Amino acid sequence: MKTRTPTFAEELADEYGRWMTYAQAAKELNCSARHLRHLTERGQLACWTIGDTQALRLKTADVAALMRRVA
């Protein structure tokens, strides 16, 4: 029986759950957290606060959606 290879989004969700920090997302995408914040400022990446804290989180699915195959 052939086993299915998990997608990038599934791998991220397994490791981080539903939410990621900017630092975690930057590490997985191999870019800077500053670049991700610029994407948020331009409205290209949604950002959320959890509870009453000022800690910002990104949805894992949104982070995975930034990666796309080009070849």
N, CA, C and O atoms as a GROMACS GRO file, in nm:
protein
  284
    1MET      N    1   0.084  -0.118   0.000
    1MET     CA    2   0.000   0.000   0.000
    1MET      C    3   0.088   0.125   0.000
    1MET      O    4   0.186   0.133   0.074
    2LYS      N    5   0.054   0.219  -0.081
    2LYS     CA    6   0.131   0.342  -0.094
    2LYS      C    7   0.090   0.439   0.017
    2LYS      O    8  -0.029   0.464   0.039
    3THR      N    9   0.190   0.494   0.088
    3THR     CA   10   0.161   0.591   0.193
    3THR      C   11   0.163   0.731   0.135
    3THR      O   12   0.240   0.762   0.044
    4ARG      N   13   0.078   0.816   0.190
    4ARG     CA   14   0.067   0.954   0.143
    4ARG      C   15   0.167   1.041   0.218
    4ARG      O   16   0.180   1.031   0.340
    5THR      N   17   0.236   1.126   0.144
    5THR     CA   18   0.330   1.220   0.203
    5THR      C   19   0.253   1.340   0.255
    5THR      O   20   0.173   1.398   0.182
    6PRO      N   21   0.276   1.379   0.382
    6PRO     CA   22   0.204   1.495   0.435
    6PRO      C   23   0.244   1.624   0.364
    6PRO      O   24   0.359   1.639   0.322
    7THR      N   25   0.149   1.714   0.351
    7THR     CA   26   0.176   1.843   0.288
    7THR      C   27   0.252   1.933   0.385
    7THR      O   28   0.261   1.904   0.505
    8PHE      N   29   0.305   2.042   0.332
    8PHE     CA   30   0.376   2.140   0.416
    8PHE      C   31   0.283   2.193   0.525
    8PHE      O   32   0.324   2.208   0.640
    9ALA      N   33   0.158   2.221   0.488
    9ALA     CA   34   0.060   2.272   0.585
    9ALA      C   35   0.035   2.171   0.696
    9ALA      O   36   0.026   2.209   0.813
   10GLU      N   37   0.024   2.045   0.662
   10GLU     CA   38   0.002   1.941   0.763
   10GLU      C   39   0.122   1.926   0.854
   10GLU      O   40   0.106   1.906   0.975
   11GLU      N   41   0.241   1.936   0.799
   11GLU     CA   42   0.362   1.926   0.881
   11GLU      C   43   0.370   2.042   0.980
   11GLU      O   44   0.406   2.022   1.096
   12LEU      N   45   0.337   2.163   0.934
   12LEU     CA   46   0.338   2.278   1.023
   12LEU      C   47   0.234   2.263   1.134
   12LEU      O   48   0.263   2.291   1.250
   13ALA      N   49   0.115   2.219   1.098
   13ALA     CA   50   0.008   2.202   1.196
   13ALA      C   51   0.046   2.096   1.299
   13ALA      O   52   0.014   2.110   1.418
   14ASP      N   53   0.112   1.990   1.256
   14ASP     CA   54   0.155   1.886   1.350
   14ASP      C   55   0.257   1.940   1.449
   14ASP      O   56   0.255   1.904   1.567
   15GLU      N   57   0.347   2.025   1.401
   15GLU     CA   58   0.453   2.076   1.487
   15GLU      C   59   0.409   2.192   1.576
   15GLU      O   60   0.446   2.198   1.693
   16TYR      N   61   0.329   2.285   1.521
   16TYR     CA   62   0.297   2.407   1.594
   16TYR      C   63   0.151   2.419   1.639
   16TYR      O   64   0.120   2.505   1.722
   17GLY      N   65   0.064   2.337   1.587
   17GLY     CA   66  -0.078   2.352   1.619
   17GLY      C   67  -0.141   2.457   1.528
   17GLY      O   68  -0.095   2.478   1.416
   18ARG      N   69  -0.246   2.521   1.576
   18ARG     CA   70  -0.320   2.616   1.493
   18ARG      C   71  -0.252   2.751   1.480
   18ARG      O   72  -0.270   2.820   1.380
   19TRP      N   73  -0.173   2.791   1.580
   19TRP     CA   74  -0.114   2.924   1.584
   19TRP      C   75   0.038   2.920   1.586
   19TRP      O   76   0.098   2.828   1.641
   20MET      N   77   0.101   3.021   1.525
   20MET     CA   78   0.246   3.034   1.522
   20MET      C   79   0.284   3.177   1.560
   20MET      O   80   0.206   3.270   1.540
   21THR      N   81   0.404   3.193   1.614
   21THR     CA   82   0.458   3.326   1.636
   21THR      C   83   0.527   3.372   1.507
   21THR      O   84   0.550   3.292   1.416
   22TYR      N   85   0.558   3.499   1.501
   22TYR     CA   86   0.634   3.549   1.386
   22TYR      C   87   0.769   3.480   1.376
   22TYR      O   88   0.814   3.447   1.266
   23ALA      N   89   0.834   3.457   1.488
   23ALA     CA   90   0.966   3.392   1.487
   23ALA      C   91   0.957   3.250   1.434
   23ALA      O   92   1.042   3.208   1.355
   24GLN      N   93   0.857   3.175   1.475
   24GLN     CA   94   0.841   3.038   1.427
   24GLN      C   95   0.812   3.036   1.277
   24GLN      O   96   0.868   2.955   1.203
   25ALA      N   97   0.724   3.125   1.233
   25ALA     CA   98   0.690   3.132   1.091
   25ALA      C   99   0.812   3.171   1.007
   25ALA      O  100   0.835   3.115   0.900
   26ALA      N  101   0.889   3.267   1.057
   26ALA     CA  102   1.009   3.310   0.984
   26ALA      C  103   1.108   3.196   0.971
   26ALA      O  104   1.170   3.179   0.866
   27LYS      N  105   1.123   3.118   1.076
   27LYS     CA  106   1.215   3.004   1.072
   27LYS      C  107   1.171   2.903   0.967
   27LYS      O  108   1.253   2.854   0.889
   28GLU      N  109   1.043   2.871   0.964
   28GLU     CA  110   0.993   2.771   0.870
   28GLU      C  111   0.996   2.820   0.725
   28GLU      O  112   1.017   2.740   0.634
   29LEU      N  113   0.976   2.949   0.704
   29LEU     CA  114   0.974   3.004   0.568
   29LEU      C  115   1.110   3.053   0.522
   29LEU      O  116   1.128   3.094   0.407
   30ASN      N  117   1.208   3.048   0.613
   30ASN     CA  118   1.343   3.093   0.582
   30ASN      C  119   1.345   3.240   0.538
   30ASN      O  120   1.405   3.276   0.437
   31CYS      N  121   1.277   3.322   0.617
   31CYS     CA  122   1.276   3.467   0.593
   31CYS      C  123   1.281   3.535   0.729
   31CYS      O  124   1.285   3.467   0.832
   32SER      N  125   1.279   3.665   0.731
   32SER     CA  126   1.286   3.737   0.858
   32SER      C  127   1.145   3.762   0.913
   32SER      O  128   1.047   3.769   0.838
   33ALA      N  129   1.137   3.776   1.044
   33ALA     CA  130   1.010   3.812   1.107
   33ALA      C  131   0.968   3.951   1.060
   33ALA      O  132   0.849   3.979   1.047
   34ARG      N  133   1.064   4.036   1.036
   34ARG     CA  134   1.035   4.171   0.987
   34ARG      C  135   0.963   4.166   0.852
   34ARG      O  136   0.869   4.242   0.829
   35HIS      N  137   1.008   4.077   0.764
   35HIS     CA  138   0.942   4.062   0.634
   35HIS      C  139   0.796   4.019   0.653
   35HIS      O  140   0.707   4.068   0.584
   36LEU      N  141   0.773   3.927   0.745
   36LEU     CA  142   0.636   3.882   0.771
   36LEU      C  143   0.550   3.996   0.827
   36LEU      O  144   0.432   4.006   0.795
   37ARG      N  145   0.609   4.080   0.910
   37ARG     CA  146   0.535   4.196   0.962
   37ARG      C  147   0.501   4.294   0.849
   37ARG      O  148   0.394   4.355   0.850
   38HIS      N  149   0.591   4.308   0.752
   38HIS     CA  150   0.562   4.393   0.636
   38HIS      C  151   0.443   4.335   0.557
   38HIS      O  152   0.358   4.410   0.510
   39LEU      N  153   0.439   4.203   0.543
   39LEU     CA  154   0.326   4.140   0.474
   39LEU      C  155   0.196   4.167   0.550
   39LEU      O  156   0.091   4.189   0.489
   40THR      N  157   0.203   4.166   0.682
   40THR     CA  158   0.085   4.196   0.763
   40THR      C  159   0.042   4.341   0.743
   40THR      O  160  -0.077   4.369   0.727
   41GLU      N  161   0.139   4.433   0.743
   41GLU     CA  162   0.107   4.574   0.723
   41GLU      C  163   0.042   4.600   0.588
   41GLU      O  164  -0.044   4.688   0.576
   42ARG      N  165   0.082   4.524   0.486
   42ARG     CA  166   0.025   4.540   0.352
   42ARG      C  167  -0.106   4.465   0.334
   42ARG      O  168  -0.169   4.474   0.229
   43GLY      N  169  -0.148   4.390   0.438
   43GLY     CA  170  -0.273   4.316   0.430
   43GLY      C  171  -0.262   4.182   0.360
   43GLY      O  172  -0.364   4.124   0.323
   44GLN      N  173  -0.140   4.133   0.340
   44GLN     CA  174  -0.120   4.006   0.271
   44GLN      C  175  -0.111   3.887   0.367
   44GLN      O  176  -0.112   3.772   0.323
   45LEU      N  177  -0.102   3.914   0.495
   45LEU     CA  178  -0.093   3.808   0.596
   45LEU      C  179  -0.170   3.854   0.720
   45LEU      O  180  -0.137   3.955   0.781
   46ALA      N  181  -0.273   3.778   0.754
   46ALA     CA  182  -0.356   3.814   0.870
   46ALA      C  183  -0.280   3.787   1.000
   46ALA      O  184  -0.199   3.695   1.008
   47CYS      N  185  -0.308   3.869   1.099
   47CYS     CA  186  -0.242   3.860   1.230
   47CYS      C  187  -0.351   3.867   1.337
   47CYS      O  188  -0.450   3.939   1.320
   48TRP      N  189  -0.333   3.794   1.446
   48TRP     CA  190  -0.434   3.785   1.551
   48TRP      C  191  -0.372   3.806   1.688
   48TRP      O  192  -0.254   3.776   1.708
   49THR      N  193  -0.451   3.857   1.782
   49THR     CA  194  -0.409   3.858   1.922
   49THR      C  195  -0.488   3.750   1.993
   49THR      O  196  -0.603   3.723   1.960
   50ILE      N  197  -0.425   3.689   2.091
   50ILE     CA  198  -0.488   3.583   2.167
   50ILE      C  199  -0.523   3.638   2.304
   50ILE      O  200  -0.434   3.674   2.382
   51GLY      N  201  -0.651   3.646   2.336
   51GLY     CA  202  -0.694   3.697   2.465
   51GLY      C  203  -0.665   3.846   2.480
   51GLY      O  204  -0.670   3.921   2.383
   52ASP      N  205  -0.636   3.886   2.602
   52ASP     CA  206  -0.610   4.028   2.632
   52ASP      C  207  -0.463   4.065   2.617
   52ASP      O  208  -0.426   4.180   2.644
   53THR      N  209  -0.381   3.973   2.575
   53THR     CA  210  -0.238   4.001   2.564
   53THR      C  211  -0.209   4.077   2.435
   53THR      O  212  -0.294   4.087   2.346
   54GLN      N  213  -0.089   4.131   2.427
   54GLN     CA  214  -0.047   4.198   2.305
   54GLN      C  215   0.036   4.105   2.217
   54GLN      O  216   0.093   4.148   2.117
   55ALA      N  217   0.042   3.976   2.255
   55ALA     CA  218   0.116   3.879   2.175
   55ALA      C  219   0.044   3.855   2.043
   55ALA      O  220  -0.076   3.826   2.042
   56LEU      N  221   0.115   3.868   1.933
   56LEU     CA  222   0.057   3.849   1.801
   56LEU      C  223   0.083   3.708   1.752
   56LEU      O  224   0.191   3.654   1.772
   57ARG      N  225  -0.016   3.650   1.687
   57ARG     CA  226  -0.003   3.514   1.635
   57ARG      C  227  -0.051   3.510   1.491
   57ARG      O  228  -0.132   3.591   1.448
   58LEU      N  229   0.001   3.414   1.418
   58LEU     CA  230  -0.038   3.389   1.279
   58LEU      C  231  -0.102   3.251   1.272
   58LEU      O  232  -0.059   3.159   1.341
   59LYS      N  233  -0.204   3.238   1.188
   59LYS     CA  234  -0.262   3.105   1.169
   59LYS      C  235  -0.164   3.021   1.088
   59LYS      O  236  -0.108   3.067   0.988
   60THR      N  237  -0.145   2.899   1.132
   60THR     CA  238  -0.052   2.809   1.064
   60THR      C  239  -0.091   2.790   0.918
   60THR      O  240  -0.004   2.786   0.831
   61ALA      N  241  -0.220   2.779   0.891
   61ALA     CA  242  -0.267   2.762   0.753
   61ALA      C  243  -0.232   2.883   0.666
   61ALA      O  244  -0.198   2.867   0.549
   62ASP      N  245  -0.239   3.004   0.724
   62ASP     CA  246  -0.204   3.125   0.648
   62ASP      C  247  -0.054   3.128   0.616
   62ASP      O  248  -0.014   3.170   0.507
   63VAL      N  249   0.027   3.083   0.711
   63VAL     CA  250   0.171   3.078   0.688
   63VAL      C  251   0.203   2.977   0.578
   63VAL      O  252   0.282   3.006   0.488
   64ALA      N  253   0.140   2.860   0.585
   64ALA     CA  254   0.164   2.758   0.483
   64ALA      C  255   0.120   2.805   0.345
   64ALA      O  256   0.180   2.768   0.245
   65ALA      N  257   0.015   2.887   0.340
   65ALA     CA  258  -0.035   2.938   0.212
   65ALA      C  259   0.064   3.032   0.143
   65ALA      O  260   0.055   3.053   0.022
   66LEU      N  261   0.157   3.087   0.218
   66LEU     CA  262   0.258   3.175   0.157
   66LEU      C  263   0.356   3.096   0.069
   66LEU      O  264   0.415   3.151  -0.024
   67MET      N  265   0.372   2.968   0.100
   67MET     CA  266   0.462   2.884   0.020
   67MET      C  267   0.386   2.831  -0.101
   67MET      O  268   0.274   2.781  -0.089
   68ARG      N  269   0.447   2.842  -0.217
   68ARG     CA  270   0.387   2.788  -0.337
   68ARG      C  271   0.494   2.730  -0.427
   68ARG      O  272   0.607   2.780  -0.432
   69ARG      N  273   0.459   2.628  -0.497
   69ARG     CA  274   0.552   2.562  -0.586
   69ARG      C  275   0.564   2.644  -0.715
   69ARG      O  276   0.463   2.686  -0.772
   70VAL      N  277   0.687   2.666  -0.760
   70VAL     CA  278   0.708   2.746  -0.880
   70VAL      C  279   0.765   2.666  -0.997
   70VAL      O  280   0.766   2.714  -1.110
   71ALA      N  281   0.811   2.548  -0.971
   71ALA     CA  282   0.863   2.465  -1.082
   71ALA      C  283   0.835   2.320  -1.057
   71ALA      O  284   0.872   2.236  -1.139
   0.00000   0.00000   0.00000
